[in-house]
Amino acid sequence: MYDKSKQYFRKSGLYKHRKFRDIDEAILDGVKEKLLEEFRNEEEFGYMAGYEPWEKLIFDR
């Protein structure tokens, strides 16, 4: 779920010249699923096996 409250940086003076658009939930969900799929790749991330926070992140969803 997309949480707009975590985008406090948008109000920073550093970014006052920028115009931010809202993120489409469907696109965000797709990106999250693709990331999780890639993180489950044993060849690339096998070294993380056994690390409980990592396993909770990628397998408990």
PyMOL Python script that loads the backbone (N, CA, C, O; Angstrom):
from pymol import cmd

cmd.read_pdbstr("""\
ATOM      1  N   MET A   1       0.839  -1.175   0.000  1.00  0.00           N
ATOM      2  CA  MET A   1       0.000   0.000   0.000  1.00  0.00           C
ATOM      3  C   MET A   1       0.890   1.245   0.000  1.00  0.00           C
ATOM      4  O   MET A   1       1.885   1.308   0.722  1.00  0.00           O
ATOM      5  N   TYR A   2       0.535   2.192  -0.785  1.00  0.00           N
ATOM      6  CA  TYR A   2       1.260   3.442  -0.951  1.00  0.00           C
ATOM      7  C   TYR A   2       0.896   4.409   0.163  1.00  0.00           C
ATOM      8  O   TYR A   2      -0.278   4.730   0.352  1.00  0.00           O
ATOM      9  N   ASP A   3       1.891   4.873   0.898  1.00  0.00           N
ATOM     10  CA  ASP A   3       1.655   5.750   2.041  1.00  0.00           C
ATOM     11  C   ASP A   3       2.196   7.147   1.744  1.00  0.00           C
ATOM     12  O   ASP A   3       3.406   7.371   1.786  1.00  0.00           O
ATOM     13  N   LYS A   4       1.301   8.079   1.445  1.00  0.00           N
ATOM     14  CA  LYS A   4       1.705   9.445   1.105  1.00  0.00           C
ATOM     15  C   LYS A   4       2.363  10.156   2.279  1.00  0.00           C
ATOM     16  O   LYS A   4       3.120  11.104   2.068  1.00  0.00           O
ATOM     17  N   SER A   5       2.099   9.733   3.494  1.00  0.00           N
ATOM     18  CA  SER A   5       2.664  10.409   4.659  1.00  0.00           C
ATOM     19  C   SER A   5       4.185  10.281   4.709  1.00  0.00           C
ATOM     20  O   SER A   5       4.852  11.064   5.386  1.00  0.00           O
ATOM     21  N   LYS A   6       4.732   9.304   4.001  1.00  0.00           N
ATOM     22  CA  LYS A   6       6.187   9.113   3.985  1.00  0.00           C
ATOM     23  C   LYS A   6       6.868  10.010   2.959  1.00  0.00           C
ATOM     24  O   LYS A   6       8.073   9.897   2.738  1.00  0.00           O
ATOM     25  N   GLN A   7       6.116  10.884   2.344  1.00  0.00           N
ATOM     26  CA  GLN A   7       6.689  11.758   1.334  1.00  0.00           C
ATOM     27  C   GLN A   7       6.846  13.177   1.858  1.00  0.00           C
ATOM     28  O   GLN A   7       6.577  14.149   1.151  1.00  0.00           O
ATOM     29  N   TYR A   8       7.281  13.282   3.096  1.00  0.00           N
ATOM     30  CA  TYR A   8       7.487  14.576   3.718  1.00  0.00           C
ATOM     31  C   TYR A   8       8.500  15.426   2.966  1.00  0.00           C
ATOM     32  O   TYR A   8       8.453  16.653   3.047  1.00  0.00           O
ATOM     33  N   PHE A   9       9.407  14.801   2.241  1.00  0.00           N
ATOM     34  CA  PHE A   9      10.434  15.536   1.504  1.00  0.00           C
ATOM     35  C   PHE A   9       9.832  16.467   0.460  1.00  0.00           C
ATOM     36  O   PHE A   9      10.466  17.444   0.061  1.00  0.00           O
ATOM     37  N   ARG A  10       8.612  16.171   0.014  1.00  0.00           N
ATOM     38  CA  ARG A  10       7.960  17.020  -0.988  1.00  0.00           C
ATOM     39  C   ARG A  10       7.779  18.453  -0.494  1.00  0.00           C
ATOM     40  O   ARG A  10       7.728  19.388  -1.294  1.00  0.00           O
ATOM     41  N   LYS A  11       7.683  18.621   0.796  1.00  0.00           N
ATOM     42  CA  LYS A  11       7.458  19.946   1.371  1.00  0.00           C
ATOM     43  C   LYS A  11       8.766  20.667   1.688  1.00  0.00           C
ATOM     44  O   LYS A  11       8.748  21.824   2.107  1.00  0.00           O
ATOM     45  N   SER A  12       9.878  20.006   1.495  1.00  0.00           N
ATOM     46  CA  SER A  12      11.179  20.604   1.774  1.00  0.00           C
ATOM     47  C   SER A  12      11.462  21.743   0.794  1.00  0.00           C
ATOM     48  O   SER A  12      11.096  21.670  -0.379  1.00  0.00           O
ATOM     49  N   GLY A  13      12.110  22.785   1.284  1.00  0.00           N
ATOM     50  CA  GLY A  13      12.497  23.906   0.433  1.00  0.00           C
ATOM     51  C   GLY A  13      13.409  23.474  -0.702  1.00  0.00           C
ATOM     52  O   GLY A  13      13.440  24.111  -1.755  1.00  0.00           O
ATOM     53  N   LEU A  14      14.148  22.400  -0.494  1.00  0.00           N
ATOM     54  CA  LEU A  14      15.048  21.893  -1.518  1.00  0.00           C
ATOM     55  C   LEU A  14      14.297  21.480  -2.787  1.00  0.00           C
ATOM     56  O   LEU A  14      14.833  21.573  -3.892  1.00  0.00           O
ATOM     57  N   TYR A  15      13.068  21.030  -2.619  1.00  0.00           N
ATOM     58  CA  TYR A  15      12.284  20.540  -3.751  1.00  0.00           C
ATOM     59  C   TYR A  15      11.134  21.466  -4.137  1.00  0.00           C
ATOM     60  O   TYR A  15      10.252  21.057  -4.892  1.00  0.00           O
ATOM     61  N   LYS A  16      11.121  22.696  -3.642  1.00  0.00           N
ATOM     62  CA  LYS A  16       9.988  23.586  -3.923  1.00  0.00           C
ATOM     63  C   LYS A  16       9.838  23.911  -5.406  1.00  0.00           C
ATOM     64  O   LYS A  16       8.756  24.296  -5.847  1.00  0.00           O
ATOM     65  N   HIS A  17      10.905  23.761  -6.173  1.00  0.00           N
ATOM     66  CA  HIS A  17      10.847  24.026  -7.609  1.00  0.00           C
ATOM     67  C   HIS A  17      10.259  22.846  -8.393  1.00  0.00           C
ATOM     68  O   HIS A  17       9.981  22.976  -9.585  1.00  0.00           O
ATOM     69  N   ARG A  18      10.070  21.712  -7.741  1.00  0.00           N
ATOM     70  CA  ARG A  18       9.577  20.502  -8.393  1.00  0.00           C
ATOM     71  C   ARG A  18       8.071  20.373  -8.256  1.00  0.00           C
ATOM     72  O   ARG A  18       7.479  20.813  -7.271  1.00  0.00           O
ATOM     73  N   LYS A  19       7.467  19.763  -9.262  1.00  0.00           N
ATOM     74  CA  LYS A  19       6.046  19.411  -9.196  1.00  0.00           C
ATOM     75  C   LYS A  19       5.968  17.892  -9.185  1.00  0.00           C
ATOM     76  O   LYS A  19       6.397  17.233 -10.133  1.00  0.00           O
ATOM     77  N   PHE A  20       5.426  17.349  -8.127  1.00  0.00           N
ATOM     78  CA  PHE A  20       5.329  15.908  -7.969  1.00  0.00           C
ATOM     79  C   PHE A  20       3.950  15.415  -8.376  1.00  0.00           C
ATOM     80  O   PHE A  20       2.935  16.051  -8.091  1.00  0.00           O
ATOM     81  N   ARG A  21       3.934  14.287  -9.039  1.00  0.00           N
ATOM     82  CA  ARG A  21       2.660  13.647  -9.389  1.00  0.00           C
ATOM     83  C   ARG A  21       2.387  12.526  -8.397  1.00  0.00           C
ATOM     84  O   ARG A  21       3.307  11.995  -7.774  1.00  0.00           O
ATOM     85  N   ASP A  22       1.126  12.174  -8.258  1.00  0.00           N
ATOM     86  CA  ASP A  22       0.782  11.020  -7.432  1.00  0.00           C
ATOM     87  C   ASP A  22       1.160   9.752  -8.189  1.00  0.00           C
ATOM     88  O   ASP A  22       1.164   9.720  -9.420  1.00  0.00           O
ATOM     89  N   ILE A  23       1.473   8.727  -7.438  1.00  0.00           N
ATOM     90  CA  ILE A  23       1.875   7.454  -8.025  1.00  0.00           C
ATOM     91  C   ILE A  23       0.642   6.562  -8.168  1.00  0.00           C
ATOM     92  O   ILE A  23      -0.154   6.430  -7.238  1.00  0.00           O
ATOM     93  N   ASP A  24       0.499   5.965  -9.323  1.00  0.00           N
ATOM     94  CA  ASP A  24      -0.606   5.038  -9.585  1.00  0.00           C
ATOM     95  C   ASP A  24      -0.373   3.760  -8.775  1.00  0.00           C
ATOM     96  O   ASP A  24       0.663   3.109  -8.914  1.00  0.00           O
ATOM     97  N   GLU A  25      -1.329   3.413  -7.941  1.00  0.00           N
ATOM     98  CA  GLU A  25      -1.218   2.228  -7.080  1.00  0.00           C
ATOM     99  C   GLU A  25      -0.925   0.953  -7.867  1.00  0.00           C
ATOM    100  O   GLU A  25      -0.130   0.126  -7.420  1.00  0.00           O
ATOM    101  N   ALA A  26      -1.546   0.781  -9.019  1.00  0.00           N
ATOM    102  CA  ALA A  26      -1.358  -0.432  -9.819  1.00  0.00           C
ATOM    103  C   ALA A  26       0.094  -0.537 -10.287  1.00  0.00           C
ATOM    104  O   ALA A  26       0.673  -1.623 -10.275  1.00  0.00           O
ATOM    105  N   ILE A  27       0.672   0.566 -10.691  1.00  0.00           N
ATOM    106  CA  ILE A  27       2.067   0.552 -11.136  1.00  0.00           C
ATOM    107  C   ILE A  27       2.985   0.246  -9.956  1.00  0.00           C
ATOM    108  O   ILE A  27       3.919  -0.546 -10.078  1.00  0.00           O
ATOM    109  N   LEU A  28       2.715   0.875  -8.820  1.00  0.00           N
ATOM    110  CA  LEU A  28       3.522   0.644  -7.629  1.00  0.00           C
ATOM    111  C   LEU A  28       3.461  -0.814  -7.187  1.00  0.00           C
ATOM    112  O   LEU A  28       4.485  -1.395  -6.828  1.00  0.00           O
ATOM    113  N   ASP A  29       2.283  -1.402  -7.209  1.00  0.00           N
ATOM    114  CA  ASP A  29       2.140  -2.813  -6.845  1.00  0.00           C
ATOM    115  C   ASP A  29       2.925  -3.704  -7.798  1.00  0.00           C
ATOM    116  O   ASP A  29       3.546  -4.678  -7.370  1.00  0.00           O
ATOM    117  N   GLY A  30       2.901  -3.376  -9.081  1.00  0.00           N
ATOM    118  CA  GLY A  30       3.654  -4.143 -10.065  1.00  0.00           C
ATOM    119  C   GLY A  30       5.150  -4.067  -9.831  1.00  0.00           C
ATOM    120  O   GLY A  30       5.859  -5.064  -9.963  1.00  0.00           O
ATOM    121  N   VAL A  31       5.624  -2.889  -9.485  1.00  0.00           N
ATOM    122  CA  VAL A  31       7.056  -2.706  -9.207  1.00  0.00           C
ATOM    123  C   VAL A  31       7.458  -3.510  -7.967  1.00  0.00           C
ATOM    124  O   VAL A  31       8.503  -4.162  -7.957  1.00  0.00           O
ATOM    125  N   LYS A  32       6.632  -3.461  -6.933  1.00  0.00           N
ATOM    126  CA  LYS A  32       6.927  -4.223  -5.718  1.00  0.00           C
ATOM    127  C   LYS A  32       6.989  -5.722  -5.993  1.00  0.00           C
ATOM    128  O   LYS A  32       7.887  -6.413  -5.512  1.00  0.00           O
ATOM    129  N   GLU A  33       6.028  -6.219  -6.770  1.00  0.00           N
ATOM    130  CA  GLU A  33       6.022  -7.646  -7.084  1.00  0.00           C
ATOM    131  C   GLU A  33       7.251  -8.042  -7.896  1.00  0.00           C
ATOM    132  O   GLU A  33       7.843  -9.094  -7.656  1.00  0.00           O
ATOM    133  N   LYS A  34       7.632  -7.209  -8.848  1.00  0.00           N
ATOM    134  CA  LYS A  34       8.817  -7.494  -9.669  1.00  0.00           C
ATOM    135  C   LYS A  34      10.074  -7.511  -8.802  1.00  0.00           C
ATOM    136  O   LYS A  34      10.932  -8.377  -8.973  1.00  0.00           O
ATOM    137  N   LEU A  35      10.189  -6.563  -7.877  1.00  0.00           N
ATOM    138  CA  LEU A  35      11.335  -6.541  -6.969  1.00  0.00           C
ATOM    139  C   LEU A  35      11.392  -7.805  -6.113  1.00  0.00           C
ATOM    140  O   LEU A  35      12.447  -8.422  -5.970  1.00  0.00           O
ATOM    141  N   LEU A  36      10.246  -8.182  -5.546  1.00  0.00           N
ATOM    142  CA  LEU A  36      10.218  -9.393  -4.729  1.00  0.00           C
ATOM    143  C   LEU A  36      10.584 -10.622  -5.549  1.00  0.00           C
ATOM    144  O   LEU A  36      11.291 -11.508  -5.069  1.00  0.00           O
ATOM    145  N   GLU A  37      10.105 -10.674  -6.778  1.00  0.00           N
ATOM    146  CA  GLU A  37      10.432 -11.790  -7.670  1.00  0.00           C
ATOM    147  C   GLU A  37      11.941 -11.854  -7.903  1.00  0.00           C
ATOM    148  O   GLU A  37      12.532 -12.933  -7.853  1.00  0.00           O
ATOM    149  N   GLU A  38      12.551 -10.727  -8.152  1.00  0.00           N
ATOM    150  CA  GLU A  38      13.998 -10.680  -8.380  1.00  0.00           C
ATOM    151  C   GLU A  38      14.772 -11.015  -7.109  1.00  0.00           C
ATOM    152  O   GLU A  38      15.802 -11.687  -7.169  1.00  0.00           O
ATOM    153  N   PHE A  39      14.283 -10.550  -5.953  1.00  0.00           N
ATOM    154  CA  PHE A  39      14.962 -10.833  -4.692  1.00  0.00           C
ATOM    155  C   PHE A  39      14.933 -12.315  -4.356  1.00  0.00           C
ATOM    156  O   PHE A  39      15.795 -12.801  -3.624  1.00  0.00           O
ATOM    157  N   ARG A  40      13.955 -13.037  -4.882  1.00  0.00           N
ATOM    158  CA  ARG A  40      13.852 -14.480  -4.624  1.00  0.00           C
ATOM    159  C   ARG A  40      14.791 -15.302  -5.508  1.00  0.00           C
ATOM    160  O   ARG A  40      14.846 -16.525  -5.376  1.00  0.00           O
ATOM    161  N   ASN A  41      15.515 -14.657  -6.391  1.00  0.00           N
ATOM    162  CA  ASN A  41      16.453 -15.326  -7.287  1.00  0.00           C
ATOM    163  C   ASN A  41      17.641 -15.847  -6.471  1.00  0.00           C
ATOM    164  O   ASN A  41      18.453 -15.065  -5.975  1.00  0.00           O
ATOM    165  N   GLU A  42      17.733 -17.159  -6.338  1.00  0.00           N
ATOM    166  CA  GLU A  42      18.784 -17.799  -5.546  1.00  0.00           C
ATOM    167  C   GLU A  42      20.184 -17.490  -6.076  1.00  0.00           C
ATOM    168  O   GLU A  42      21.124 -17.327  -5.298  1.00  0.00           O
ATOM    169  N   GLU A  43      20.316 -17.413  -7.372  1.00  0.00           N
ATOM    170  CA  GLU A  43      21.629 -17.164  -7.964  1.00  0.00           C
ATOM    171  C   GLU A  43      22.170 -15.792  -7.551  1.00  0.00           C
ATOM    172  O   GLU A  43      23.363 -15.649  -7.283  1.00  0.00           O
ATOM    173  N   GLU A  44      21.313 -14.808  -7.500  1.00  0.00           N
ATOM    174  CA  GLU A  44      21.737 -13.451  -7.167  1.00  0.00           C
ATOM    175  C   GLU A  44      21.728 -13.161  -5.664  1.00  0.00           C
ATOM    176  O   GLU A  44      22.595 -12.445  -5.163  1.00  0.00           O
ATOM    177  N   PHE A  45      20.749 -13.718  -4.948  1.00  0.00           N
ATOM    178  CA  PHE A  45      20.573 -13.361  -3.544  1.00  0.00           C
ATOM    179  C   PHE A  45      20.655 -14.561  -2.607  1.00  0.00           C
ATOM    180  O   PHE A  45      20.205 -14.483  -1.464  1.00  0.00           O
ATOM    181  N   GLY A  46      21.214 -15.650  -3.068  1.00  0.00           N
ATOM    182  CA  GLY A  46      21.346 -16.848  -2.242  1.00  0.00           C
ATOM    183  C   GLY A  46      22.153 -16.622  -0.978  1.00  0.00           C
ATOM    184  O   GLY A  46      21.937 -17.296   0.029  1.00  0.00           O
ATOM    185  N   TYR A  47      23.080 -15.679  -1.027  1.00  0.00           N
ATOM    186  CA  TYR A  47      23.911 -15.400   0.146  1.00  0.00           C
ATOM    187  C   TYR A  47      23.080 -14.841   1.317  1.00  0.00           C
ATOM    188  O   TYR A  47      23.557 -14.815   2.451  1.00  0.00           O
ATOM    189  N   MET A  48      21.866 -14.405   1.054  1.00  0.00           N
ATOM    190  CA  MET A  48      21.008 -13.867   2.111  1.00  0.00           C
ATOM    191  C   MET A  48      20.207 -14.959   2.818  1.00  0.00           C
ATOM    192  O   MET A  48      19.536 -14.689   3.814  1.00  0.00           O
ATOM    193  N   ALA A  49      20.274 -16.180   2.311  1.00  0.00           N
ATOM    194  CA  ALA A  49      19.518 -17.292   2.906  1.00  0.00           C
ATOM    195  C   ALA A  49      19.899 -17.444   4.375  1.00  0.00           C
ATOM    196  O   ALA A  49      21.075 -17.409   4.737  1.00  0.00           O
ATOM    197  N   GLY A  50      18.899 -17.609   5.192  1.00  0.00           N
ATOM    198  CA  GLY A  50      19.113 -17.783   6.620  1.00  0.00           C
ATOM    199  C   GLY A  50      19.069 -16.490   7.412  1.00  0.00           C
ATOM    200  O   GLY A  50      19.011 -16.522   8.641  1.00  0.00           O
ATOM    201  N   TYR A  51      19.095 -15.360   6.734  1.00  0.00           N
ATOM    202  CA  TYR A  51      19.002 -14.071   7.419  1.00  0.00           C
ATOM    203  C   TYR A  51      17.527 -13.760   7.602  1.00  0.00           C
ATOM    204  O   TYR A  51      16.825 -13.422   6.650  1.00  0.00           O
ATOM    205  N   GLU A  52      17.068 -13.880   8.843  1.00  0.00           N
ATOM    206  CA  GLU A  52      15.637 -13.826   9.132  1.00  0.00           C
ATOM    207  C   GLU A  52      14.915 -12.573   8.618  1.00  0.00           C
ATOM    208  O   GLU A  52      13.847 -12.709   8.021  1.00  0.00           O
ATOM    209  N   PRO A  53      15.445 -11.368   8.821  1.00  0.00           N
ATOM    210  CA  PRO A  53      14.729 -10.195   8.291  1.00  0.00           C
ATOM    211  C   PRO A  53      14.556 -10.251   6.767  1.00  0.00           C
ATOM    212  O   PRO A  53      13.525  -9.831   6.242  1.00  0.00           O
ATOM    213  N   TRP A  54      15.551 -10.762   6.072  1.00  0.00           N
ATOM    214  CA  TRP A  54      15.472 -10.880   4.616  1.00  0.00           C
ATOM    215  C   TRP A  54      14.400 -11.878   4.218  1.00  0.00           C
ATOM    216  O   TRP A  54      13.574 -11.601   3.348  1.00  0.00           O
ATOM    217  N   GLU A  55      14.415 -13.032   4.853  1.00  0.00           N
ATOM    218  CA  GLU A  55      13.433 -14.061   4.522  1.00  0.00           C
ATOM    219  C   GLU A  55      12.014 -13.596   4.840  1.00  0.00           C
ATOM    220  O   GLU A  55      11.076 -13.911   4.108  1.00  0.00           O
ATOM    221  N   LYS A  56      11.860 -12.855   5.920  1.00  0.00           N
ATOM    222  CA  LYS A  56      10.537 -12.322   6.245  1.00  0.00           C
ATOM    223  C   LYS A  56      10.089 -11.336   5.167  1.00  0.00           C
ATOM    224  O   LYS A  56       8.923 -11.328   4.773  1.00  0.00           O
ATOM    225  N   LEU A  57      11.010 -10.513   4.699  1.00  0.00           N
ATOM    226  CA  LEU A  57      10.687  -9.530   3.670  1.00  0.00           C
ATOM    227  C   LEU A  57      10.225 -10.189   2.379  1.00  0.00           C
ATOM    228  O   LEU A  57       9.213  -9.780   1.809  1.00  0.00           O
ATOM    229  N   ILE A  58      10.937 -11.189   1.915  1.00  0.00           N
ATOM    230  CA  ILE A  58      10.620 -11.731   0.594  1.00  0.00           C
ATOM    231  C   ILE A  58       9.660 -12.915   0.587  1.00  0.00           C
ATOM    232  O   ILE A  58       9.064 -13.210  -0.449  1.00  0.00           O
ATOM    233  N   PHE A  59       9.498 -13.595   1.706  1.00  0.00           N
ATOM    234  CA  PHE A  59       8.632 -14.772   1.693  1.00  0.00           C
ATOM    235  C   PHE A  59       7.319 -14.593   2.442  1.00  0.00           C
ATOM    236  O   PHE A  59       6.401 -15.391   2.256  1.00  0.00           O
ATOM    237  N   ASP A  60       7.204 -13.583   3.273  1.00  0.00           N
ATOM    238  CA  ASP A  60       5.982 -13.374   4.055  1.00  0.00           C
ATOM    239  C   ASP A  60       5.027 -12.402   3.371  1.00  0.00           C
ATOM    240  O   ASP A  60       4.298 -11.679   4.051  1.00  0.00           O
ATOM    241  N   ARG A  61       5.016 -12.372   2.074  1.00  0.00           N
ATOM    242  CA  ARG A  61       4.129 -11.453   1.348  1.00  0.00           C
ATOM    243  C   ARG A  61       3.253 -12.232   0.408  1.00  0.00           C
ATOM    244  O   ARG A  61       2.432 -11.647  -0.299  1.00  0.00           O
TER     245      ARG A  61
END
""", "prot")
cmd.dss("prot")
cmd.show_as("cartoon", "prot")
cmd.util.cbc("prot")
cmd.orient("prot")
